[in-house]
Amino acid sequence: MKMIALTRSASFVPFVDFLRRGGASVDSHLAYARISPEIFGSMEGLMPLQQAGNFISHTARTEGIEDLGLQVGAATPIKNLGLFGLVLCQALTLNDLIQKLIRLIPSLDSGAHAWLATTGESTIELRLHHATDEGRAQIDAYALMLLIDAVRLAAGPDWQPQKASLDIAGGRLAERHEALSNTAIRNDVNYVAIAFPRHFLSLPIRRARNKVTGDPELELVSTAPSKDLAESISQTIRIGIQSGIPTIEEAAELGRMSVRTLQRQLSHSGASYHELVDRARFLEALPMLEDRRIKLSEIAAHLGYSDAANFTRAFRRWTASSPREFRARLQ
């Protein structure tokens, strides 16, 4: 079944930070891609992968940074990818790290999957594929550098892959970067990959592991982007409350399907797009109603209503009571 591919903001905070340091007009680029800057207030926030890719490709083109993905990836240790990076850096060996990466990559990005492939008696490849067309060249270049950093956690900070794969003609750009200066790059594939000796799998992770509390992997999985269509749409709507709830046409585009296909698949799961919007608004409203410092007019505006009266009418439809009555019962 189709879904809307979602990714955590942890994947793209490095782009925002890199561009801000370089003086780029980040807020205008975010606005172009309809991404609220508030998303980047949490490393574990979610955003549609297509929007993230649109932001990256538009920014690279507008700012004239053709190797943006490579530059950001080179400047980003994998440990900086929020909960996902924390879990990987707790691995014991490279094999342990890679198995965690393969298993948990959908928890970071529901449009991505990774796998190991044997390419020779003593060589294997770590491969990763993104299910997006928007911004894919930059996203894959970024991912390539992160995969190299992952192997370097065991092989050492100066290790370089002899062979890599990138589904763009990236050899000319890659030569500028230290991690790929001696790497033969294949560009006739639809995935990104690095090759390394099989015996590397048994190497211990060298980087010191920080003491952590709780179970970061459990938290990562419990807050993962959904692979269920209706739930991924609900997550997308909750994201959109900050910058504008997507129309059904926009949601279908994010899911790379027609409106009719979206409606049909939602009907099979017993839901409609309108019902999902109502549910997302209701769940967003509840904690705000519990905070009596927040005015009803402010809640209405946050949920995308033109005034408090429209919010009240919708709330009555959901609960058979007004927001004011509902709030009073919370005492």
N, C-alpha and C positions, 0 to 999 in steps of 0.2 A: 504493500500500500504506500502511496505517496505521502509526503509530510513536508512541513516547512523546516528546512535545515537551519538550526540555531547554533550559535557559538558563544562561548563565554567571553566577556570583555577582557579577561586576562590575556587572551590571544592577541588583542589589538591595542591594549594600553601601551605596549612598547612602541607602536606606530605613532600614537598620539604624543607620547613623551618625546620621541625622536624628532617629530616635526615641530613641536613647540620649541625645543632647544634650538632648532635651526631657523626659527622665526617665521615659520609658515602660517598662513591664515587658517588655522585648524578649525575654528568655529564655523567659518563660512563653508569649508569642505564638509563638515559634519551636517550642516544645514542642507547642503546640496543632496546628501544621501539620506536625509530625514532621520538622522540619528541624534538623540538628545545627549548633550554632554554629561547629563546626570548619570547615564549608564556607566560611565567610567569612574564613578564614585565607589564602586565595588568591583573587585577583581572577579567576582563570581556572578555578576549580572549577565543576562542573556541578550543577544541581538540576532536578527536574521542574518545568516551568512551572506546572502545576496546583498544586503545593505552594507555589510562590512566590506565586501569585495568592491562594491560601487564606490565607497569612500576611498579605499586604497588606490584603485585604478584612476579615479578622478584626480586625486591629490598628486599622484605620481606624474600624471599627464600635465596638470596645471602648473605644478611647481618645477617641472622639467627634471625630475629625478628618475631616470629610466631604470636604475637598479635599486629602487627604494626597498623592495623586499629583501634583497641581499644585504643592503646596508643595515636595515633594522635587525635582521636575523643575526648578523655578525656582532651586533652590539647587545644582544639579548641572551643571557644565560638561561638555559631551560628551567633552572630553579626559580626563575622569576614568573613562571606561568601559574601563579596562584596555587590552589590546592593540587592541581594536576602536577605542577612542577615539584611541589613538596613531596607528593607520593613517590614520584620517580627517584628523587634524590635520597629517599629512604631505602632504596633497593640495595641488596647485598652484592650482587654481581651484575655484569652487563646483561647476561641472559635474563636475570630477574627483572632488571629495568625494562628490557625490551618486551618481555611478556606482560608487564604492567602497562606499558605504552599501548600495545596491541589491544589489550582488554579494555582499557579505560579511555582510549582516544574518542569514542563516541560520547563520553561524559564531558569532554572538553568541546567537541565539535561534532554534532550529530550528522554532519555532511561529510565526514572523513572516516576512512578505515585504513588500517596498517597491517602489514603481514611480512613474514620472512620468506625469502625465496632462495633456493640453492642454485648457484651459478657456476659451480665447479667443485672439484673434490675438496678443496680447502677454503673456498670462498662462498660467502652468502651475502645477500642484499637485504637491507631493511627498506621496505617500500611503503609509500603513503599516497593515497588518492583522495582528492577533494571533489565532491559532487557539486561543483559550481562552475559556471562559465565566467561570471562577473568577477574581474580582478584575479583570475586564477593564476596568471603568469607571475604576478607579484606575490600572491599567497604561497605558491609552490616554491618560489625562490626563498622566501622567508622560512618555510618549513624545512627546506634543504639545509640551511644553516643551523637550525635547531637540532636536526637529526645528527649533524656533525658534532655539535656540542654534547649531545647525549652520549655518543661513542667516546668522546674525549674524557668523559667522567671516569672511564676505565682505562683508556689507552694513553692518556696524558694530554696536556694542553697543546702540544705541537703536532699531534697526529693529523694527517691529511688523507682523505680517501684517494686511491689511485683511479677509481672509476666512480662516476655519479650519473644519475639520469635526471633530466629536467625537460618537461614537455614544451619547452620553447627553445628558440635558437639562442641559448644563453651563454655559449662559450666565450664570446667576446667580452661580455659583461663580467662573467665569473672570473676571468683572468685578473681582474683588478683586486680580487679579494684573497687575502693571505690563505684562508682555509681551502681555497680551490686553485691555488696558483700552479700546482703540479697535477691537477686532476683532469682526466679525459672525460668529457661530458657528452653523453648520448642524449639526443633531443627528439627521437622519433617514437616516444612512448607517451602514454596518457597518465603517468604517475611520476612522482619524485622518488629517488632512491639513492642510497650510498652503499658501496660494497666494502666489506672488511673481512679479514681472515676469520675463519670459523673458531679458531682457538681463543679469539678475543672474548667469546661468550663466557668463559670461565674467569675472566679477570674481575677482581673486586672493584667496587666503586671507590675511587680514591678521595673524592671530595668529602670533607668532614660533614657529617650529618648532624644537623641541629636537633636539640631535644624538642619534641613536640608534645602537645597535650591532646587528648581525645583521639579520634580515629579519622584522619583526614581523608582516607579512601572512602569510608562510609559516608562522610559528608559530601564528598565529590559525587558519588553515585546517587545519593538521595536528592541532589539538586541538579541533576543532569538534564540536558535538553531531551525532550521526549521524542521517541520514534513513532508514536501514535499520532495520526493525523489530527484528530480533534484536540488532543492535549497540546500538540505542538502549535496549533492555531491559538489555543487559549493562552499559552505562554507568549506568543507573538502579540496578542491583543494586550496582555498585561504590560508588555514592553512599550507598546504604542501609546498607552495612556499618558506617558510622559511627553510624547512628541506628536501625538495625533493617532488615534485608533485607525488602523488600515481599513479601507473599504473592502468588500468581498472581492472586487476586481484586483485590488492590490495584494490581498492575501493569496489569491490564485496565482498571481504573477510570482510572488515569493516562493510558492510551492511548485512553480514551473508546471502548471496545469491550467486548463480552461476553467471558467466559472462553473460551467455545467458539470464538469468532472468533480470539482470541489463539492458542489451541492449534492451530487449523487453519492459520493463517498461519505459525506457527513450524514446523509439520510440513512445509509446502511448502518451507521453507528448510533442512530437514534437521536441525532442532534441537528440543529440548523445554525447557520452563521450568526443570526440574530440572537439566538439563545446563548451562544458562546460569548458574545459581546456583553449580554446582560450578566452572565455569570462572572465574567472578569471584572466588570464594574462593581458588582455587589461585593465580591471578595476584596477588592481594593478599598471599598467604602468602609468596611467593618472596622478595621483598626483606626481609621480616621474618626469614626463616630465615637469610639471609646475615648478619644482625646478631646475633652470638652473645650480646650483652647482653640480648636480649629472650627471656624464658622462654617455653617452649612453652605453658604455661598462659595467659600473656598473649596469645599469638597466637590461641589457641583462643577466648578471651573476645572479642578484637577481631573475629574472624570470625563471632561469634554462636553458638558452641557452648557448651553448658552446662558442659563440663569438657574437659580435655585428652584423655581417653580417646576421646570422640566425635570430636574432631579427628583423632586418630591413626587411627581406623577409616576416616574419610573419606579421609585422605591415602593410606592403603594402597590404597584403591579407585582413587585417581587414578594412583598411581605404582608400586604393588606394593612399596613400602618405607615404613618409618615416617618421621615427620618427623626423628627423631633420627638415623636412618641417612642420610637425605637430606642433613642438615646436615653430617654427618661427611665425606661425599664432596665437600663444597664446599671443604674445606681445600686 
